[in-house]
Amino acid sequence: MDTNKITVVIRKRPLGKKELIRGDQDIVSVQDQQTVILSEIKQKVDLTKFIEQHHFNFDLAFDETIDNQGVYQLAVRPIIQAAFNKAKCTCFAYGQTGSGKTYTMLGDQDQGVPGLYVMASHDIFAMVQKVEYQHLVISISFYEIYCGKLFDLLNDRSQLAAQEDAKGNVQIKGLSEKKINNVQQLMQIIQYGQSSRITSSNSANSESSRSHAILQITLKNNKQIHGKLSFIDLAGSERGADVRDQDKATRVDGAEINKSLLALKECIRALDLNKNHTPFRGSKLTLVLKDSLIGNCRTVMIGNISPSNANSEHTLNTLRYADRVKELKKPQEQKNIDNHNRELFLARGENNVIRREYKNPDSEDEEDCSTNFGQQGSQGVYKVNNQKNVLLPPVIQVNRTQSAHNKLSLNETPSNKYQHPLNKMSNVRQSNNNLQQQYQLPPKPQPLPQHLSSINKVPLFPQYENHLPDSLFSTDKTQSLSSQNLNQPFPPTYNFFQNPILPSEINAGYIGDDDYQDNLLLEDVDSEIQQKNKALINQFLEMDQRVLQEEDEIIISHRNHIDDMVEICKQDMGLLNSLDQKFVNSKDYFKQLKENLLIKQNKIEEFINKLNIYDQLFEQRSQIECELQNAQKYNQMNENFNQLIQ
Ligand SMILES: Nc1ncnc2c1ncn2[C@@H]1O[C@H](COP(=O)(O)OP(=O)(O)OP(=O)(O)O)[C@@H](O)[C@H]1O
């Protein structure tokens, strides 16, 4: 699949009123429009707190200062253009309950904030005024998937059936389609459909949606589909088990949500890897989206995240999910590097994680609050931030081409102290932990990179003009929707898919950058232990990759196996039939039956062998994982020991 077909975007929402009152801390920082850093507050067994910083890199990352208009312009608008060029385009909003998915898609009517639906439709209706698209008819469908069932939101929630025809096309039988002529009509229909959605109260968000809502806008040319846009407000990604006060129905529903989100990830993964088999049938969601995820398609995945420390686990899950989707379209070398950034297997060894000492934001100790790390300029100086709701990592800029003296300076361990063989490594870790974690003011809205600031903004919503951020676009926002603009709804100079945003500079915090990793740890600490650990990690990653590949192949083999068995069963039936009709004598019948059984036996054995190989690989991976965990425990013990004797 073309690398530009999938765009992964992260959007952080601001802290909500309740969170501010509760004193929640903002633990997410977005840097250079691509990097997201989550500072997770954790606790050791001795109850001391520390911060684990997780670094992620995406196609686009938006902080709380961006509004829906900005998200639309930078991430979504290009797919509207693509739909007019006959593509099937999909925009997903993914994230935990209350992270801002609906706000992004639908906006906030009370506050007069437009969402992506309305912005897209403004552009669509502007486009169909162009001569070359005047023949296109726009129609919409709106339905939801709840507990694996489809409900038509534009027809009294009537239940629908998704059926796959002989050619593999999926049709939703009975789905109503409304022809629309203008934005107002579209919004009225959406509002009507939205009011029929399934919502149920839960502890995270009183208007929580527990279903996937799918809005499809189809561009038709004489009943033929010219292009299609699907906007999907996915159900909350958190696990059913994490939601309080849940009854059985809620739990079942939660499991269904998980299943579909996993299937979605698998489908995007399969497409990206150009696999022969894509598991669309893994869930209703992926089945109904089949035609939008194959061939000439574009996908924008918006991962919505909450900034609050109370949601750190879910936020981390969303970032990892999005990272997994995004990881697939990277070149192999980059994947290898980022494999280091992946989930769980060795929390302390995870290479996209930095551990830091936790400093209580209530602390009045000014002296500790300004530490120079030897950086040039002001970036290494950490100032007190009186704003208690913000817990942001210090931005340490390290130029990766700089020589050793420009690196993050680490404290020397006094030579008269006992040195354990593992000391070098633990010294580094300890020094890292000793870095004073301070609190910065939230970053000012960052100016867009030069090549983006020249975007020719077309004011889509004269009625919403007052809400547009001045900082976002260089053009005059009072410009009206003139006929000239209507003829040119898409900025001719800008196409996101042709001009992806490049990181303006390497951010030192991004540990996926192996030069930086080398600078921080490896060059300075060349211990045997560390080499061993590194080798173990590489072994683990290699094995992990093989296990994942084997898993994919087994699923494909299983489907093939079923097809084969069905074929043999058909032959068996035919054989019996022939015997009944006396077309075959009993001797030939027994001979053929035996042959069929042997073929079945061979196929079953072949498949069992595959499963055995998988078991072995899995076992090997577990062993390496275990060794890694032991190494981790050993290092921890050593570190504790050092702390005790110092
Ligand atoms: N970018 C934002 N700016 C301001 N407020 C926001 C933003 N994103 C979300 N909110 C607010 O946060 C609350 C939760 O957002 P929203 O309902 O969109 O969450 P959700 O992810 O759709 O949740 P669910 O899956 O339960 O429907 C709402 O009150 C919304 O107005």
The ligand as an SDF file (V2000), in Angstrom:
LIG
                    3D

 31 33  0  0  0  0  0  0  0  0999 V2000
  -10.5520   19.8290   21.6950 N   0  0  0  0  0  0  0  0  0  0  0  0
  -11.4750   20.0790   22.6350 C   0  0  0  0  0  0  0  0  0  0  0  0
  -11.6470   21.3320   23.0930 N   0  0  0  0  0  0  0  0  0  0  0  0
  -12.5570   21.5960   24.0540 C   0  0  0  0  0  0  0  0  0  0  0  0
  -13.3600   20.6720   24.6290 N   0  0  0  0  0  0  0  0  0  0  0  0
  -13.2300   19.4090   24.2150 C   0  0  0  0  0  0  0  0  0  0  0  0
  -12.2920   19.0380   23.1970 C   0  0  0  0  0  0  0  0  0  0  0  0
  -12.3870   17.7180   22.9940 N   0  0  0  0  0  0  0  0  0  0  0  0
  -13.3390   17.2820   23.8270 C   0  0  0  0  0  0  0  0  0  0  0  0
  -13.8450   18.2740   24.5540 N   0  0  0  0  0  0  0  0  0  0  0  0
  -14.8950   18.1490   25.5740 C   0  0  0  0  0  0  0  0  0  0  0  0
  -14.6560   16.9510   26.3030 O   0  0  0  0  0  0  0  0  0  0  0  0
  -15.8680   16.2540   26.5770 C   0  0  0  0  0  0  0  0  0  0  0  0
  -15.8130   14.8250   26.0260 C   0  0  0  0  0  0  0  0  0  0  0  0
  -15.6730   14.8760   24.6160 O   0  0  0  0  0  0  0  0  0  0  0  0
  -16.4560   13.9040   23.6370 P   0  0  0  0  0  0  0  0  0  0  0  0
  -17.8860   13.7470   24.0280 O   0  0  0  0  0  0  0  0  0  0  0  0
  -16.1970   14.3780   22.2630 O   0  0  0  0  0  0  0  0  0  0  0  0
  -15.7160   12.5410   23.9410 O   0  0  0  0  0  0  0  0  0  0  0  0
  -15.8270   11.1690   23.1720 P   0  0  0  0  0  0  0  0  0  0  0  0
  -14.4470   10.7120   22.9430 O   0  0  0  0  0  0  0  0  0  0  0  0
  -16.6990   11.3000   21.9770 O   0  0  0  0  0  0  0  0  0  0  0  0
  -16.5040   10.2260   24.2430 O   0  0  0  0  0  0  0  0  0  0  0  0
  -17.4740    8.9640   24.0110 P   0  0  0  0  0  0  0  0  0  0  0  0
  -16.6960    7.8960   23.3450 O   0  0  0  0  0  0  0  0  0  0  0  0
  -17.8880    8.5740   25.3750 O   0  0  0  0  0  0  0  0  0  0  0  0
  -18.5920    9.4760   23.1690 O   0  0  0  0  0  0  0  0  0  0  0  0
  -16.9680   17.0730   25.9480 C   0  0  0  0  0  0  0  0  0  0  0  0
  -17.5360   17.8780   26.9720 O   0  0  0  0  0  0  0  0  0  0  0  0
  -16.2710   17.9480   24.9360 C   0  0  0  0  0  0  0  0  0  0  0  0
  -16.9290   19.1740   24.7450 O   0  0  0  0  0  0  0  0  0  0  0  0
  1  2  1  0
  2  3  1  0
  2  7  2  0
  3  4  2  0
  4  5  1  0
  5  6  2  0
  6  7  1  0
  6 10  1  0
  7  8  1  0
  8  9  2  0
  9 10  1  0
 10 11  1  0
 11 12  1  0
 11 30  1  0
 12 13  1  0
 13 14  1  0
 13 28  1  0
 14 15  1  0
 15 16  1  0
 16 17  2  0
 16 18  1  0
 16 19  1  0
 19 20  1  0
 20 21  2  0
 20 22  1  0
 20 23  1  0
 23 24  1  0
 24 25  2  0
 24 26  1  0
 24 27  1  0
 28 29  1  0
 28 30  1  0
 30 31  1  0
M  END
$$$$
